[in-house]
Amino acid sequence: MLKTQELTLNLGPHHPSTHGVFRCVLNLEGEYIQKAVNHLGYLHRGIEKLAESRTYTQFIPYNGRLDYVAGMLNEWTYVHAVEKLMGITEEIPERAQYIRVILGELQRLASHAIYIASMALDVAGATAWFYGFRDRDEILDLLEMVSGQRLMPNYMRIGGVAADLPEGFIEKCQALIDEFPNRIAEQEGILIGNEIFQARVKNVGPISKEMALDYGLTGPNLRASGVDTDLRRDEPYGIYDRFDFKVPVGEKGDTFDRVLVRIEEMKESVKIVKKALRDIPEGPVMAKVPKVIKPPVGEVYSRIENAKGHLGFHIVSDGSTKPYRLRIYSPCFVNIGIFPEMAKGIHLMDAVVALASLDIVLGEIDR
Amino acid sequence: MDKIINREALVGELNKKFGQCAEIFEDNTNQSIKVKPDKLVDIMLELRDNPNYDFKVLMNLNSVDYPENFTVVYHLNSLTHLHKLTVKVELDKADPQVPSITSVWKAANVQEREAYDLMGIVFTGHPNLKRILLVDEFVGHPLRKDFKLQA
């Protein structure tokens, strides 16, 4: 007698297509997923608890360990939150503001380059993987120039940045940024225009506008679903009100749209860096802040547009040198919550693509 | 700076609709209100669906261990009005229980589980209230102030 049987499959935690130590238990009927259950926490280090026994300045390096492919943006989020709590956002020197924008956008380019690259590898397109990582590597060289580190820069400071840009940085960055549109075009040519790629990602894992808002998606994933929102434009922090850029928005919210939105975002980031490199003034890079950071009693919730979504910090201060409570709102942690819903009823190989399209980083999910 | 909603009017409307349930919470952000736990779900639905408020997005869900109580903090955001609101619920130290708002925003699902896991807040009515980051056998709730850190 022939019979069918439901199969339980462990996807991860050590599986290349989960992009880290994410584990998902899938119930399969044939090759179609009936139910998916997320299991998180393999990389939990208790960073929120650690923050309570570190001073405000000592906590800066921990941010690089959250989303380890966008360390500079995490640090920016954190120092921005502390600055807001202390009420010194207006005192950050111009040059430091421009440096933050340049490095932040470079980091966004690097993060998106990884996204496109790993997306390509998940559909077995190895060439685009090498292209993406080549581009990212050149950006990491620039970050290494300014901070001495490639992944975990520890470069932002409460009140500015740690050091001025090194000699030759502007020229090197300018050369890369002038070249970058060609790199994006190359990726577009090999991936976006590719019929096999389109067949694999189009109409996979569609997320409607309502569903995206309900599940609390943020950033590129939300924009791909057709919600026109970008913190840099709607609630500009730092000096983003001086930059003119488009906010790419998707239509269907499927995997293809999520890739496209990121490609378009990279083009806008290139424009922002170009303008920032042109306008950057001379001057100091640190505001006059006390040696010992002691924010007043109170709390703040501050978020910025990270590469993966809105990264937020809720800091409760009791007036001492250490935060009373520090909560990290992780965009990946909330975004991954939609995966069981996306995976329901789709083919196993599509689920891998749908998961990749959410752009998760486990360091940030598990904290 | 964040755009702030008129809290006096908001609290007045909520109290008129659901009975005495909300009050202005004074802190440095000037955007907080305090509500009673038993009316939380109704209030959240009203805040989400009333076009005057239009808080479609749950920005953050946090829990804080204060010496006198546990406070669950909800940060709401409106994409149309761009205003913000912080809703706070103060809970008893001995028995921290609050209704789950997963029926209002599914985004609360994982965040409530996290607050349960790390802070020990019980969200009644949550569809799957289990530990999310720590192992199931773990004893205690690390983000509480009385949790002993050890290397």
Boltz contact constraints between the chains, C-beta under 6 A:
constraints:
  - contact:
      token1: [A, 40]
      token2: [B, 132]
      max_distance: 6.0
  - contact:
      token1: [A, 41]
      token2: [B, 133]
      max_distance: 6.0
  - contact:
      token1: [A, 44]
      token2: [B, 133]
      max_distance: 6.0
  - contact:
      token1: [A, 49]
      token2: [B, 142]
      max_distance: 6.0
  - contact:
      token1: [A, 49]
      token2: [B, 143]
      max_distance: 6.0
  - contact:
      token1: [A, 213]
      token2: [B, 56]
      max_distance: 6.0
  - contact:
      token1: [A, 214]
      token2: [B, 106]
      max_distance: 6.0
  - contact:
      token1: [A, 215]
      token2: [B, 106]
      max_distance: 6.0
  - contact:
      token1: [A, 215]
      token2: [B, 107]
      max_distance: 6.0
  - contact:
      token1: [A, 216]
      token2: [B, 58]
      max_distance: 6.0
  - contact:
      token1: [A, 216]
      token2: [B, 107]
      max_distance: 6.0
  - contact:
      token1: [A, 229]
      token2: [B, 79]
      max_distance: 6.0
  - contact:
      token1: [A, 298]
      token2: [B, 28]
      max_distance: 6.0
  - contact:
      token1: [A, 301]
      token2: [B, 75]
      max_distance: 6.0
  - contact:
      token1: [A, 312]
      token2: [B, 60]
      max_distance: 6.0
  - contact:
      token1: [A, 314]
      token2: [B, 60]
      max_distance: 6.0
  - contact:
      token1: [A, 314]
      token2: [B, 62]
      max_distance: 6.0
  - contact:
      token1: [A, 316]
      token2: [B, 64]
      max_distance: 6.0
  - contact:
      token1: [A, 325]
      token2: [B, 64]
      max_distance: 6.0
  - contact:
      token1: [A, 327]
      token2: [B, 62]
      max_distance: 6.0
  - contact:
      token1: [A, 329]
      token2: [B, 60]
      max_distance: 6.0
  - contact:
      token1: [A, 334]
      token2: [B, 107]
      max_distance: 6.0
  - contact:
      token1: [A, 337]
      token2: [B, 109]
      max_distance: 6.0
  - contact:
      token1: [A, 337]
      token2: [B, 110]
      max_distance: 6.0
